């Protein structure tokens, strides 16, 4: 560690020796090699390949030194802690958030997070109007271990709840069984389970889950050859049966990267459904009689294949609840076949013929986001990218009618009770907390749910939101959402944070967050909706997909240019932000247009697309981004790769890479390698720093961790944008340290 420490401390002193001058940064020495890959006759140099070996002590020391440097720099930005305090104060007034509501045997189970609480807890009440009872508090699970409830599924008789618990921001769950009667945990513990795809069987003493023999989240094979298993309460986990996997189901030909989930719908308890997923939009589906689970070999029958073009919910909310609807022997699903904004079709489960599928809901001007079901209805959720609407379809008759929502915004529908037609509809907007409504589909009435609490934020009254469309590089209109103060001068002097994503067909629809109080400090907060997302349906998604992926970052650049041209900000005040797959967007935006941004945040971001396939989460993502094994897709991955486009001698903007040490989705070395390259290449004098969250993964529910992380990102951006509230306090170097300092360069 000693060989890194002096570099970190010197760089900190250099950075903070002045407030307006840029410094020559001295970074920790990075391990390098002459590694390279050759794909289809083209050689791709990869000098920072050693950083991928996070088990190497020197590599661990490098990450630690980078983290020490960054932590020291950020700690001296005065506005950072002000933001955290402000958000926590707003959060304490935030109405309770109810998520993943389930109703079984008349009991309403939900995870509730009260304003000011760090994580959510599990509660139950007898009916929506019943008295609330705390069932499980994750903060008491393990001493000094930050634990969150990643999933919970109550049994159909409401006597047990299957819990998926995670620690330190990890996503692979430890499964535990909670007995509702006395709130006690049964002795079984199942490690390394997936956070999706768990569900009870009709006997109420057995459940299915997705597991693996590998529990090391950094093992590159953890996502491969996974198994859908059955566990019975009171038996050894070692006896759990593999019912769907490449090993147990050879006649189905399951690829190693396909993830198997099984589910029994309460409305169809006589059959088990077996899903095969990657991170692509389509899925495969098989079915078998529930009685087959007791036989040595399950006779799975094909229902859906990838070529059928059925689309799963791109948000994957509530596990598998929004992918398909099953009713009276029919299977309903959304498809892009013949409908770029999707339509809903149906076919018989026992005799599927999707080429002749019956149309149930036609394509509309806005895109179908998801479908779900109550006892007698299918609820279809639409979005135009900003505002949503809901249509209810009476399954026995096929009649449809629009749900009259009292307010506008993005919508999320959940029908938690298979035996009633009461559904919950959450409506959210940028500057208003979500409102939870109860829909009585039989009567067609919408009222505020007993779970809803209204809260006003008068301190946000001076803010407005705007929705515009900006011309893209090829003339395509690109949606852009803008939050700002009403009295903001439109002279380009205001710092701006511009965020974008654009992948998996996911829409960045409006949501409320205490973080938006940032706009009160004289900051424009903007969200670009580039191609690759789902704002305008399948065609919009596929226009930012694999070989068309450049549209994603070019649309983001177009949004940035609009903000500059129309006086919202200027390039010396503009920060770009991309998270996860949005790392492609931001790393390529700043390598293509470094002059357009003062700073960029690569948040747990995929910045090394050529190597993503070789990370733990990589194989299942090849349907979305492509594989280097294919010559066309390898070239497309090169175009997406921000690291590969870093060139020496370029004046790059300031960059903050954010990495989660426990991240199972985007390996810590993805933003790490990108930052390392910028530290060597950039001649702007602006910093390239790596923030390593050792107590977090890809995301975390823990508010204290999340708020601190966002404050770090925003403080860095606003420091670089020249915001007066975020200029670091100067430090005085010792004589020995001062001698190592190079002269500062002017802006």
N, C-alpha and C positions, 0 to 999 in steps of 0.2 A: 504493500500500500504506500510506502514512503515515496516511491518514484512518481506517484500520482499527486500526492498531497501538495507539493510546492506549486505545481501547475495550477491546481484548483484555486489555491489561495491567492496566487499572483493574478490570475484572471479576474478574480473578484475585485481585487484592488484596482486593477486597470479599468474595469467596467464602471466602477463607482467613484473614480477619482474626480470626475466632473459630471455635470448634468447635461450639457448640450454637445460636448465633443464626443466623437466616436473614438474608441480605443482599439489598439492592436491587441487582440485577444491571444492569450497563451493557454491553450487547452491541454487537458490530459493527453498523453501520448497514446495513440490508438494502435492496437495490434493489427497488422496487415499481412497480406500474403500475395502470391502471384496467382491465386485461384482464378479460374475462368471456366465457363461452360461453352460448349460448341453445340449449337442447335441448327441442324439443316444447313451446314456449311458456313454458318456465321458464328464468329467468336465473340463472346460477351465477357469482358473483364469484370472481375468481382474482387477488388483488393480488400474489401472489408468483410470478407467471408468468415474470418476467425470469430467475429462477434456473434455468429450464429451458435457457437458452442458455449452456451450459458452455464455449463457445468465446469468449464475451465476457470481456475482461480484467477488468472490474469484478466480474463474477460469479466468476471464478476467484479474484480477490483476496478476495472475501467468504468463499468456502469455505476459503481459506488462513487467513484471520483467525479463523474459527470453529474450525478445526483447532488453531491456535496457542493459543487460549483453552482449549480442552478438554484439549489435551496438558499444558498448564501446571497445570491443576487436578488432573488425574489423577496427575501425577507426584508430587504432594505427599501422596498417600494411602499411608501406610506399608505396609499389608497387601498392596498390589498386587504388589510384587516378591517378597514372601514366597510368594504363590500360584504365581507363575511358577516359582520355584526348586523348590517342592514338586512341582509337576506334572512338571517336567523330571526330577527325581529318580525319581519313580514311573515315568515313561516309559522311563527307562534300563533299568528292570527288566521292562518290558512284553515279553511274548514276541513274536518276529517275526510280523508280519502279512503273510499271503499273500493277495493279491487278484487277481482276473481271471485265474485259472489256466486255461491252454489246453494241450491235448495234441494234437500233430500229429506223425505219423510216429514215434511212440514218444518224442518229446522233450516234456518238461514245461516250459512257459514260465510265468513268473509275475512279478508285481511284489512285491517284498519290502521291507518297512520294518522295520529292526531298531530295537529300543528305543534311544532317544537320537539316532537319525538324523532329520534334518530332513525329507527326502523319500525316497520309495521308489525303488528301482533295479530294472532288469530283469535276470532271471536265467534260466538254462536248466539242466536236468539230464536225463540219459538215464534215463527212468523215475523213479518216485517215490523209489527208493532210490539213484539214481545220484549221482555227485559234482556238486556245484553249481558253475556257472560264471557269472561276471558278464558280461552282454552289453552293458549300456548304463548309464552313470552320468550322469543329467541334470545333476548339479552341475558337470560338466566341459564341458558343451555350449558355453556362451558365457561368457566372462569377465565377472564382475560382473553377470550377469543370472540372477536366480533362476528356474530352469526346472524344470518338473514334467512327468512323463509322464501325459498326460490319457487316452490310449488306446494300446493296442498290439494288433495282430492278426498272428499268425504265418501264413505261407502253408501250404497243405495239405501241401507237401513239406518243411516246416520249414527251408527254405533262406533265407528272408527274413522280416523282421518289419516291418510297417507301424507307424510310431510317430506319435502325435499329441502334439506338444510345446507347452506353453503357458508364458508368462512373466508375472510380475507379477500373478498371480491371474486373468488373462484366461481365457476359456473357448474362444474360437475358436482352433483349433489350426493350427500349422504341421506339415504332414505330411512326414516323412522316411522313407526306406527303409533299413533296417539289413540288411547281409549277415551272416548268422550265422557263416559259416566264419571270417571274419577280424575280426568286430565293427566293420566299417567302414560309414560312411554313404555311400550313393550320392549323386550330385550333385543329383538332383531335389529341389526344395523347393516345396511347395504351400501358400500362405498362406490364411488365412480359412476353413479347413475346419471343419465341424461336428464335435463330439467324439463323436457317435453316427453309426452307419450306414455305417462303412467296413468293407470285407471283400474278400477275395481271390476271384478267379475260378479255375475248375479248371485253367487253363493254368499257374497259379503264377507268371506274369510280368505279370499284369494285376490291377488291383483297382478297386473302385468306391468312391466317396466323395461326400459332400455338399459342394458348393462354391458360390461366388458371385463375381461380378465386384467386389463391394464388400468391402473389408477393414477399413474404419474401424468399430470396434466401437460407436461412438456414432452412426453413421449410422442414422436411423430406418428405413431401408429394408433394413438388413442381413439381417433375417429374412424378407424378402419375395422371392418369385420365385427361390427357390434351385433348384439343379440337382443331380440325381444324375448323376455323370460317371464315365467310365472312363479310367484312366491305364495306360499300358503302360511297363514299365521301359525306360529308355534313350531314350524319346521326349520331345519338348518338351511341357511342361505346356500350352502354348498349343494343342497339337493334341488335348487331351483332349476326348472326345466327350460331349456332353450326351445322355443316354439317357432321362431322365424329368424333365420340367419343363413349365411352362405354355407355354414357347417351342417346345420340341421335340415335345410330345405334345398337340397341340391337340384331338384327338378324345377325350381323357380329361376335359377341362374342369377343369383344376387351378386352384384359387383361389390368389391371390398368397400368402396366409398358410399354405397347406398346404406342409409340408416333405417333400420326396421322399427316401426312402432306398431303396437296392436291396441285395439280399442273395442269395447262393447258398448253400443249405444243403448241407453236405458229404454228407448222406444222400440228397440229391436233386440231383445235380450237372448234371442235364440241363435244369434250368429256373432262370430268374432271377425273383425275387419283387420287386415294386415296391410299397413302402408309402407312403402319404400320411397324414401326421400333422399335427395341431395339438396344443395342450396339453390337448385334450379327452380323454375316456377311450376313445372309439371310434376306429377307423382304417378307412381304405380300403386294399384290396390288389388288385394286378394281377399277372399272370404272363405270361411269354413263354418260348418255348424258348430255351436258351442260344445256339443257332445264330443267333437273330435279331440278336444283338449285332453280327454281321458284315454286316448288311444296312443299306441307307440309311435304312429306316424300320422301327421295331419295332412289331409288331402286338401290343400289350398287350391281354390279355383280363381282364375283371373277375372277381374271385373274392369279394371282400367289399366291401360298401358300408356307410355309417354306419347306415342303417336296420336292418341285420342285428343290431346290438347286441352285436357281439363286442368284448371289453374287452382292452386291452393292459395289461401289467404296470404298475401305477401307480408302481412304484419305478424302472422302466426300468433295471434293473441289467444290466451286461454287454451294453450296446447293445440289440440286438433279440432276444437269446437267450431271453427269457422271455415272449414275446408269443404265439407259436404253436408248435405241434409239427407236423412233416411226416413222414409214414410211409406207405410203400407206396401212394402216390397219394391219401392222406387228409390233410386239414388239420384239426387239433384246436385249439380255442380255448375260453377261458372266456367265458361270456355272462351278462348279467343278465336276459335275457328269460325270464320265468317263474321267476326265482330271484333274490331280492334279495341273497342271500349267494353267488351265482354257482354255476354248474354248468359242466361241460365237455361240449361237443358236438363232432361231427365231420361233415364233408361232403366229397365228392369234389372235389379241386382242379380237375379238368377239367370237372366238371358240378356246380357248387355249387348247393345249394338249402337255404339256412339256415332257411327256414320249416319245412322237413321234416327238419331236422338230427337225426341220431341222438344220443341222450343216451349219454354214456360214463361220466361221473362225476356222480352226483346232487347236489343241494344238501344241505348239512349244517348242523349247528347253528353251526359256526364258518365264517368266510369264506375262500374261496379267494384266496390272495395272488398266486400265480404258477404257471406250469407250465414245465417244461423236459424235455429228453429225453436219454436215452443211446441205445445201439445198439438195444435191444429194449424199453425201458421209457419211460413218461412218469412223471415225478415231479411230484406235485401238492402244493403247499405251502399250508398252512392257517394261519390265525391267529384267536384270539379277542380280539385286541387286545393281549394280553400274551404268552401262550405259544403256540407254534406246534407243528405236527405235520406229518408227511409221509406220503403214501400213494403207493405205487408201483403203476402199472398196466402189465401186460404187454400191449404193443401188438398182437401177433399174436392173442392169445386174448381180451383184454379183462378178464382176471381182475385183481382188485385186492387189495392187502393193506397193512395199516398197518406202517410202519417203526418198530421198537421202539428208541427213542432212550434212551440211558443217563441223560441229564440233561434237565431242562426249561428252557425259555426261548424266546426268539424264534429262528426258524430261517431259514437261507438256504441254498438248494440250488443246486449248480452241477454239471453233468455235462460235464466239459471235453473228453471224448474221444468222438467220434462212432462209434468202432469198438470200444468196450468198454462194459460195464455197471457200471463203477466211478464212483461219484459222490461229491462232497464235500458234507458238511452241516455248516455252522457253527451252533453253538448259543450264544447269548449271554444274559446277564442283567444287571441293573443293577449288581451288586456283584461279578461274577465275569467275568474276561476270557473271550472266546469260546473254545470248544473246537472244534477242527476234526476231524470224523469222516470216515472213509471207509466208504461203503456199497457192499457187493458185492450188487447187486440180484439176481443169479442165485441166490446162497446166502441172501440175506436177512440177512446179518450186518453189524453195525456195529462198527467198531473205530476207535481213534484213528489219524488219518492220520500218516504219516511226517513231514508238514509241521507237525504240532502240537507245541507246547512248553507244558508246564504251569508256571504261576507262581502263587505264593501271595502275598497282601498282608495280612500279620498286622495292619498298622496300620488296616485297614478292618474288622477283626473286630468293632469296637464299633458298627457301623452295621447298620441293618435296612431292608428295603423292605416297603412295605405296598401292597396293591391294594384299593381301595374303589370303591363306586359312590355318587354323591351325587345328590340330587334336583335336576333341572334346573328352569328357570323354569316349565315346563309339566308338570312331574312326571316327565319322561323321566329314567331313571337315566344318569348321566354317569360313565364310568370316570375314575379319578384314581390316579396312581402317586405314592407318597411315599417319599423316602429321608431318614433321620434317624438321630441317635444313639439308642441304646437307652435311655440314662439321661436323655433330654431332658425337662425339666419341661413338662407340658401345661397351662401357665398363660397362654399367649398371649404370652410374653415373647421368643420366639425369632424372629430374622429368617428370612424365607422367600423363596425364589425360585421362582416359579410360571411354567412355560413351557407354551405351547400353539401349535398350528399349524392343523389343521382345513381342509385344502383338497386338491383333486385326488384325493380318495379315498385318500390316503396315510396309513398307520398309523404312529404314533409308538411303535414296538415297543421293548422293552428293548435296551439296548446298554451296554457297559462303557466308561468313560472315566476317566482319571486326574483329570479335573475334579471328579468326584464326591467327592474327598477334601475338598471344601469343607464337606461335612456334618460332618467332624471338628471344624471350627471353630465348631460350634454353630449350624448353618444348616440349615433344612429345604429340601430340593431336591425340587420336585414337578413332575409332568407331567400336565396335563389332556389328555383325549382327546375333544375336542368334535365335534359333528356337522360334516360337511364332510370328515372324515378317512375312513379305510376300516376302522376297528376292528370295525364290525359289518356290513360289506357295503355294497351299492349303496344301499339305503334310507337308511342312516346318512350316506353321502356326499351323496346328493341332498337330505337334510334340512338341509344347510349349503351350498347351491349357488344362486347368483344370487338369486332372490327370497326364498329361505329362508335366505340367508346370515346374517341376524341371530342365528339359533340358535348360530352359531359363537362369537360373543363373549358371548352371554348364557350359554352353557354354561360358558365360561371364568369369567365372573362368579360363576356358581353354585359352581364349584370353589373360587374365592377365598373366598366366603362360608362354605363348609363348613370350610375351614382355620381361619378366624377363629372360627366358632361352636364348634369342637371343640378349641380351645386350642393349636393348632399355632403360631399367630402372631396378630397383630392388625394393623389397617390402618396403623399407624405403623411397622410392621416388614415389610410385604409389598411385594414388587416383582413386577410382571408382565413377561414377556419373550415377544416374538414375532419370528420370523425369516422373511424373504422374504414369502410370502403370509400368514404369521402376523402381518405388519404390519397387515393389516386387523383381525385379532383384537385386538391390543393397542391400536392407536390408537382403536378404537371402544370397547373396554372402559373406557379411562380417560376418554374424552369422555362416556360414558354414566354411569360411576360414579367420578368423580374422588376421591370420599371414601373409596374402598375400598383405595387404594394409596398407599404412601409414594413409590414410584418406579416407572418403567417404562423398559424398553429396547426401542427400535424398531430391530431389527437388520437392516440392508439390507432394510428393510421397505416394503411397498406401503401407503403411508399417504395416497395421493392417487388413489383408484380412478377418479375421473372423468377423469383425465388419463393413466392407464396405457396406454390404447389408442394414445396418440400417442408412446410411447417405442419404442426398437428392438425390445423383446421383447413389445410390447403386442398387435399384431394376432393372433399365434398364441395368445394367452391369452383372446381374446374368447369361445371356446366354454366356458371355465371360469367367467368372471366376468360376461360380457355385453358389449354394445356400446352406446355412447351413441346410436347410430343407431336403436335400437329404443326406443320410449317406455317400455315396462315395464322393460326392462333398464337404461335410463338412470336411472330412479327407484331401482332396486336398487343401482346403482353409487353413487348419492348416499348411500344408507343405509350403504354400506360405507366411504365416504370419511371417514377421521378428520379430515383437514384441514378439510373442509367443516363439521364439527361443533365446531370450536374456537370458543368464545364468549368475548368480552372480559369481564373481571371475575370469572372463575371461579378458584377455588383449585385449580389442577391439581397433580398430583404432580410430583416431579422427573422429568425425561425426559432420557435419553441416546439420541440418534439415531446410528446407526452406518451409514456409507455407504462403499462401495468405489468409488474413483475410476475403476477399470477394470471396473466391474460391467456385464456385458452383459444381465443379467436384470432387475434392479430399478435403474432409473436413479438416479444419485447425488442428483438433485434430489427424489426421492420423500421420503426422510427429511429432506432439507434444508428443503423447504418446510414440512413439519410442525413441525419445530423452530423455524423462523422465526416461524410463527404463534403458537406457544406463548410464545416470548420476548416477544411484544407483548401477548398476552392474559392470561397467568396473573397472579394477584394473591397467590399463595401465598408468594412469596419464594423458593421452591425453584428450583434451576437448570434450564434447558432448554439442553442442550449438544449439539454436533454433533461426533462423532468421525469424521474422514475418513481412511480407510486408502488412502494413495497407492501402497502396494506390494501391494495385494490387489484382488480383484474381488468376486464374490458369495460364493465360498468359496475356500479355498486348502488345499492339502495340506501346505504348509510349517508345521511344528509351531511353530517359533519365532514366526512371524507369528500363527498361530492362538492359541497360548497367551497371547501378549501381548494379543491382542484380547479374549479371554475374561476375562483378568485385569482389563482396563480396565472391562469391563461389570460384573463382579461387585464390583469395588472401589467403583465408583460406587453400585451398589445398596446395598451394605452400609454405605457412608458415610451414605447417606440413611436407612437403617434404624437408625442409631445403634449399629451394632456397634463395640465399643470398639477392636478391632484395625484399624479402617479410618477413623479420624477424622483429617482432614488436620492436618499441622503448621501452626501459625499463621505468618504472615509479618508483617513490620513495614513499613508504608508510609512512603515519604518524606513530608516535610511537604506538598509540592506535590500528591502523589497523595492524601494523607489528606484534603485540602480538597475532593476530588471525591466523597468517600464519604458516602452517605446513612446515616442512623441504621439500625441493624439492627432487624428486627422479631423479637419473641419467637415461639417455636413455639406 
